[in-house]
Amino acid sequence: MPLFSVIIPLYNKAMYIQETIESVLQQRFTDYEIIVVNDASTDESVQIVTTISDPRISLVENPKNLGLSATRNVGISKAKGSIITLLDADDMWLPNFLETIKNLHDSFPEASIYGTDYSEIYTTHKAIASKKNIPVSLKGTSFVVADFFNANMYQPIFNPSCVAFKKSICNDNQAFNPKITFSEDVDFYIKYGSQYKVAYHYDCLLYTSPSPRD
């Protein structure tokens, strides 16, 4: 069984999905599976996924559009790995992302959630670091977050595409509330950040877009 299950929810991201999957295939740590869950896309997204030849990739089809929360849950239910990693279909990991999460898992056995810093890319293609309530002196280090909610007072210390968690913390594979269709990540952070310790690496290992990229 792989250590990591990479869950990629896919809905009409034909312009970005190949780049996103390639950012996973370029990881230095290679013990993972990729589960792409197509949420009834109407563009060329699925065709692009099927052209990428790698035995670690599997494609799951929702019978109809279920929304992001339910689609992530579908992927989690199919996962064989003990650690779930989420990646949106228009985001990109740096090559040492999974390696870093593995190091957090090994270094902080008391933690059940792992994450890294990220940068947001706007239409100018300029990467902007998010503001966090963490001392700058901790840049480049790994640690267990002392107070998860205090650390998130400004912007979230991670976003869904650079968070990972033990599959065992999910009840019935329902990590996300399918009834929530907006800011579902906030509900996730409140639910799990209040119950489990978070190990964090304070370096940007993800490029993400705060809104769909042009």
NUVEXRO-29373 format. One record per residue (C-alpha): residue number from 1; x, y, z negated. Coordinates in steps of 0.2 Angstrom, whole numbers, padded with zeros to 4 digits, m for minus. Each point is the difference from the previous one (the first is absolute). Layout:
! NUVEXRO-29373
<node seq="NUM" x="X" y="Y" z="Z"/>
...
END
This chain:
! NUVEXRO-29373
<node seq="1" x="0000" y="0000" z="0000"/>
<node seq="2" x="0006" y="0018" z="0004"/>
<node seq="3" x="0004" y="0011" z="m0015"/>
<node seq="4" x="m0009" y="0015" z="0009"/>
<node seq="5" x="m0016" y="0001" z="0009"/>
<node seq="6" x="m0001" y="0016" z="0010"/>
<node seq="7" x="m0018" y="0006" z="0003"/>
<node seq="8" x="m0003" y="0011" z="0015"/>
<node seq="9" x="m0018" y="0006" z="0002"/>
<node seq="10" x="m0003" y="0005" z="0018"/>
<node seq="11" x="m0013" y="0011" z="0007"/>
<node seq="12" x="0003" y="0009" z="0017"/>
<node seq="13" x="0019" y="0003" z="m0003"/>
<node seq="14" x="0006" y="m0005" z="0018"/>
<node seq="15" x="0012" y="0015" z="0000"/>
<node seq="16" x="0009" y="m0005" z="m0016"/>
<node seq="17" x="m0003" y="m0019" z="m0004"/>
<node seq="18" x="0016" y="m0006" z="0010"/>
<node seq="19" x="0011" y="0012" z="m0009"/>
<node seq="20" x="m0007" y="m0005" z="m0017"/>
<node seq="21" x="0002" y="m0018" z="0003"/>
<node seq="22" x="0018" y="0002" z="0006"/>
<node seq="23" x="0004" y="0010" z="m0016"/>
<node seq="24" x="m0004" y="m0017" z="m0009"/>
<node seq="25" x="0009" y="m0011" z="0012"/>
<node seq="26" x="0015" y="0011" z="m0003"/>
<node seq="27" x="0001" y="m0003" z="m0019"/>
<node seq="28" x="0016" y="m0006" z="m0007"/>
<node seq="29" x="m0010" y="m0012" z="m0011"/>
<node seq="30" x="m0009" y="m0012" z="0010"/>
<node seq="31" x="m0010" y="m0012" z="m0011"/>
<node seq="32" x="m0017" y="0007" z="0004"/>
<node seq="33" x="m0016" y="m0003" z="0011"/>
<node seq="34" x="m0009" y="0014" z="0009"/>
<node seq="35" x="m0019" y="m0001" z="0000"/>
<node seq="36" x="m0008" y="0012" z="0012"/>
<node seq="37" x="m0019" y="0002" z="m0004"/>
<node seq="38" x="m0009" y="0007" z="0015"/>
<node seq="39" x="m0015" y="0010" z="m0006"/>
<node seq="40" x="m0010" y="m0001" z="0016"/>
<node seq="41" x="0012" y="0012" z="0010"/>
<node seq="42" x="m0007" y="0006" z="0017"/>
<node seq="43" x="0017" y="0006" z="0007"/>
<node seq="44" x="0015" y="m0010" z="0006"/>
<node seq="45" x="0006" y="m0004" z="m0018"/>
<node seq="46" x="m0002" y="m0018" z="0000"/>
<node seq="47" x="0007" y="m0003" z="0017"/>
<node seq="48" x="0016" y="0009" z="m0005"/>
<node seq="49" x="0001" y="m0011" z="m0016"/>
<node seq="50" x="m0002" y="m0016" z="0010"/>
<node seq="51" x="0015" y="0005" z="0011"/>
<node seq="52" x="0012" y="0000" z="m0015"/>
<node seq="53" x="0007" y="m0017" z="m0001"/>
<node seq="54" x="0005" y="m0005" z="m0018"/>
<node seq="55" x="m0006" y="m0016" z="m0010"/>
<node seq="56" x="m0002" y="0011" z="m0016"/>
<node seq="57" x="m0014" y="0010" z="0008"/>
<node seq="58" x="m0018" y="m0006" z="m0001"/>
<node seq="59" x="m0015" y="0009" z="0006"/>
<node seq="60" x="m0017" y="0000" z="m0009"/>
<node seq="61" x="m0016" y="0007" z="0008"/>
<node seq="62" x="m0014" y="0008" z="m0010"/>
<node seq="63" x="m0017" y="m0005" z="0008"/>
<node seq="64" x="m0005" y="0019" z="m0002"/>
<node seq="65" x="0008" y="0016" z="m0006"/>
<node seq="66" x="0001" y="m0002" z="m0019"/>
<node seq="67" x="0010" y="0015" z="m0005"/>
<node seq="68" x="0017" y="0002" z="m0007"/>
<node seq="69" x="m0003" y="m0007" z="m0018"/>
<node seq="70" x="m0008" y="m0016" z="0006"/>
<node seq="71" x="0012" y="m0003" z="0014"/>
<node seq="72" x="0015" y="0001" z="m0012"/>
<node seq="73" x="m0009" y="m0012" z="m0012"/>
<node seq="74" x="m0003" y="m0012" z="0015"/>
<node seq="75" x="0019" y="0000" z="0003"/>
<node seq="76" x="0004" y="m0003" z="m0018"/>
<node seq="77" x="m0012" y="m0015" z="0000"/>
<node seq="78" x="0010" y="m0007" z="0014"/>
<node seq="79" x="0017" y="0003" z="m0008"/>
<node seq="80" x="0012" y="m0014" z="m0004"/>
<node seq="81" x="0013" y="0011" z="m0008"/>
<node seq="82" x="0001" y="0004" z="m0019"/>
<node seq="83" x="0003" y="0019" z="0003"/>
<node seq="84" x="m0012" y="0010" z="0011"/>
<node seq="85" x="0007" y="0014" z="0010"/>
<node seq="86" x="m0012" y="0012" z="0009"/>
<node seq="87" x="0005" y="0010" z="0015"/>
<node seq="88" x="m0012" y="0011" z="0010"/>
<node seq="89" x="0000" y="m0002" z="0019"/>
<node seq="90" x="0008" y="0017" z="0004"/>
<node seq="91" x="0013" y="0000" z="m0014"/>
<node seq="92" x="0018" y="m0006" z="0001"/>
<node seq="93" x="0012" y="m0008" z="m0013"/>
<node seq="94" x="0019" y="0003" z="m0001"/>
<node seq="95" x="0010" y="m0016" z="0003"/>
<node seq="96" x="0004" y="m0002" z="m0019"/>
<node seq="97" x="m0018" y="0002" z="m0006"/>
<node seq="98" x="m0004" y="m0019" z="m0004"/>
<node seq="99" x="0018" y="m0003" z="m0006"/>
<node seq="100" x="m0003" y="0015" z="m0013"/>
<node seq="101" x="m0017" y="m0007" z="m0005"/>
<node seq="102" x="0008" y="m0017" z="m0003"/>
<node seq="103" x="0014" y="0008" z="m0011"/>
<node seq="104" x="m0014" y="0008" z="m0010"/>
<node seq="105" x="m0009" y="m0016" z="m0002"/>
<node seq="106" x="0016" y="m0009" z="m0006"/>
<node seq="107" x="0006" y="0015" z="m0011"/>
<node seq="108" x="m0016" y="0004" z="m0009"/>
<node seq="109" x="m0009" y="m0017" z="m0004"/>
<node seq="110" x="m0012" y="0010" z="m0011"/>
<node seq="111" x="m0007" y="0009" z="0014"/>
<node seq="112" x="m0014" y="m0006" z="0012"/>
<node seq="113" x="m0001" y="0015" z="0012"/>
<node seq="114" x="0015" y="0007" z="0010"/>
<node seq="115" x="0002" y="0015" z="0010"/>
<node seq="116" x="0012" y="0013" z="0008"/>
<node seq="117" x="0000" y="0018" z="0005"/>
<node seq="118" x="m0006" y="0005" z="0018"/>
<node seq="119" x="0000" y="0015" z="0012"/>
<node seq="120" x="m0015" y="0007" z="0009"/>
<node seq="121" x="0001" y="0003" z="0019"/>
<node seq="122" x="m0010" y="0014" z="0007"/>
<node seq="123" x="m0004" y="0005" z="0018"/>
<node seq="124" x="0016" y="0009" z="0001"/>
<node seq="125" x="0009" y="m0017" z="m0003"/>
<node seq="126" x="0008" y="0008" z="m0015"/>
<node seq="127" x="0002" y="m0011" z="m0015"/>
<node seq="128" x="m0005" y="0008" z="m0016"/>
<node seq="129" x="0003" y="m0008" z="m0017"/>
<node seq="130" x="m0015" y="0000" z="m0012"/>
<node seq="131" x="0001" y="0009" z="m0017"/>
<node seq="132" x="0001" y="m0012" z="m0015"/>
<node seq="133" x="0000" y="0002" z="m0019"/>
<node seq="134" x="0016" y="m0009" z="m0002"/>
<node seq="135" x="0017" y="0008" z="m0004"/>
<node seq="136" x="0011" y="0003" z="0015"/>
<node seq="137" x="0014" y="m0008" z="m0009"/>
<node seq="138" x="m0008" y="m0017" z="0002"/>
<node seq="139" x="0002" y="0001" z="0019"/>
<node seq="140" x="0008" y="m0015" z="0007"/>
<node seq="141" x="m0004" y="m0011" z="m0015"/>
<node seq="142" x="m0012" y="m0014" z="m0005"/>
<node seq="143" x="m0010" y="0000" z="m0016"/>
<node seq="144" x="m0016" y="m0005" z="m0008"/>
<node seq="145" x="m0012" y="0015" z="0000"/>
<node seq="146" x="m0003" y="0006" z="m0018"/>
<node seq="147" x="m0017" y="0008" z="0002"/>
<node seq="148" x="m0007" y="m0004" z="0017"/>
<node seq="149" x="m0014" y="0013" z="0000"/>
<node seq="150" x="0012" y="0014" z="m0006"/>
<node seq="151" x="0012" y="m0004" z="0014"/>
<node seq="152" x="m0015" y="0002" z="0012"/>
<node seq="153" x="m0005" y="0017" z="m0006"/>
<node seq="154" x="0006" y="0009" z="0016"/>
<node seq="155" x="m0001" y="m0012" z="0015"/>
<node seq="156" x="0000" y="m0019" z="m0001"/>
<node seq="157" x="0017" y="m0008" z="m0003"/>
<node seq="158" x="m0004" y="m0012" z="0014"/>
<node seq="159" x="m0014" y="m0003" z="0013"/>
<node seq="160" x="m0008" y="m0016" z="0005"/>
<node seq="161" x="0013" y="m0004" z="0013"/>
<node seq="162" x="0015" y="0000" z="m0013"/>
<node seq="163" x="m0008" y="m0009" z="m0014"/>
<node seq="164" x="0001" y="m0018" z="m0003"/>
<node seq="165" x="m0008" y="m0011" z="m0014"/>
<node seq="166" x="m0001" y="m0018" z="m0006"/>
<node seq="167" x="m0014" y="m0009" z="0008"/>
<node seq="168" x="m0005" y="m0007" z="m0017"/>
<node seq="169" x="m0006" y="0016" z="m0007"/>
<node seq="170" x="m0015" y="0000" z="0013"/>
<node seq="171" x="m0016" y="m0007" z="m0006"/>
<node seq="172" x="m0008" y="m0010" z="0014"/>
<node seq="173" x="0012" y="0008" z="0012"/>
<node seq="174" x="m0010" y="0016" z="m0002"/>
<node seq="175" x="0014" y="0013" z="m0003"/>
<node seq="176" x="m0010" y="0014" z="0008"/>
<node seq="177" x="m0019" y="0004" z="m0003"/>
<node seq="178" x="m0008" y="m0003" z="0017"/>
<node seq="179" x="m0014" y="0013" z="m0005"/>
<node seq="180" x="0013" y="0014" z="0000"/>
<node seq="181" x="0004" y="0007" z="0017"/>
<node seq="182" x="0009" y="0015" z="m0004"/>
<node seq="183" x="0016" y="0002" z="m0011"/>
<node seq="184" x="m0001" y="m0018" z="m0004"/>
<node seq="185" x="0019" y="0000" z="m0005"/>
<node seq="186" x="m0005" y="0012" z="m0015"/>
<node seq="187" x="m0012" y="m0013" z="m0006"/>
<node seq="188" x="0014" y="m0013" z="0002"/>
<node seq="189" x="0013" y="0010" z="m0010"/>
<node seq="190" x="m0012" y="0004" z="m0014"/>
<node seq="191" x="m0006" y="m0018" z="m0002"/>
<node seq="192" x="0017" y="m0008" z="0001"/>
<node seq="193" x="0012" y="0014" z="m0006"/>
<node seq="194" x="m0009" y="m0001" z="m0016"/>
<node seq="195" x="0002" y="m0018" z="m0003"/>
<node seq="196" x="0017" y="m0005" z="0007"/>
<node seq="197" x="0018" y="0007" z="m0001"/>
<node seq="198" x="0006" y="0008" z="0016"/>
<node seq="199" x="0018" y="m0002" z="0006"/>
<node seq="200" x="0006" y="0014" z="0011"/>
<node seq="201" x="0015" y="0005" z="0012"/>
<node seq="202" x="0001" y="0018" z="0002"/>
<node seq="203" x="0006" y="0001" z="0018"/>
<node seq="204" x="m0010" y="0003" z="0016"/>
<node seq="205" x="m0002" y="m0017" z="0009"/>
<node seq="206" x="m0016" y="0004" z="0009"/>
<node seq="207" x="m0006" y="0012" z="0013"/>
<node seq="208" x="m0018" y="0003" z="0000"/>
<node seq="209" x="m0013" y="0012" z="0007"/>
<node seq="210" x="m0012" y="0009" z="m0011"/>
<node seq="211" x="m0013" y="m0001" z="0014"/>
<node seq="212" x="0000" y="m0009" z="0017"/>
<node seq="213" x="0015" y="0004" z="0009"/>
<node seq="214" x="m0001" y="0010" z="0017"/>
END
